[in-house]
Amino acid sequence: MSVIEAITSSLAPIVAAAGVYLEEVTLEGGSPRLLTVVIDGDLPLNLDQVTVVTKEISEILENLPELGEHPFTLEVTTPGTDRALTLPRHWRKNQGRLVTATLINGLIKKGRIGEQAEQNVVIDGEVVALADISLAQIEIEFKSLNKGEQE
């Protein structure tokens, strides 16, 4: 079992018990090494939720023999807006947001995420099979202030 597999299998139960998902675990070399744990929820996580999970993760990792005696820095974070939508729950969570999806045939669909089923998603009224999407990312939108509007 690799170090990442050992970390993932140790963290998965406590992350799930906290009601969130373990998205990814990475360990980068260096001194100290950087251990990044990406967590997500069905709704956006707030700082308090991330802090609670971070404390529990830290306690598990301190006693994990696979990490050895080498120092590491722990970073617990949520997926950024540049993270690809890869699972049905990612689409559900982002319903109503603007997305750019590249299909496996090379076509690009850009529009609002509508209804989502396990195998399909609606993008601007058009049903697209998730299996036909090779890459999908949320587009950042900024609110423009008209003259005279307050922030």
C-alpha positions, 0 to 999 in steps of 0.5 A, a space after each residue: 500500500 502506498 503512502 497516499 493509499 494509507 492516508 486516504 484509507 485512514 482519513 476517509 471514515 472520519 471525513 465521511 463522519 463529518 458529512 463531507 467528501 474526501 476529494 483528493 490527497 496529495 503529498 509533495 516532496 521537499 522539506 517539509 513535505 506538503 500534504 494536501 487534503 481536498 474536502 468538499 460538501 453538497 453545499 459550500 463549506 464554511 471555515 468552521 466546518 473546514 477547521 473541525 475536519 482539519 483538527 480530526 485529520 491532524 490527529 489521525 495523521 500524527 499517529 500514521 506510521 506510513 508518514 514516518 518521522 519526516 516533517 510535513 505541512 498539512 493543508 486542508 482545503 476545498 476545491 477551487 473554482 478551477 477544479 474540473 466537474 467530474 462527478 454527478 454531485 459536482 454538477 448538482 452542487 453547481 446548478 445555476 452556475 455558468 460552465 464551459 464543457 468540452 465534449 469528447 467530440 471537440 465541441 464546446 458547450 457554454 451555459 448555465 447548469 440546469 437539472 442533473 441526473 446521474 447520467 445527464 446534465 442540462 446545459 442551457 436547456 440541452 441535455 448532455 450525457 456526462 459520458 460525452 464530457 471530457 472536461 468541464 469547469 465553472 466560469 467565474 462571474 463578476 457582478 458589474 456595478 451600474 452607475 450609482 449602485 452601492 457595493 
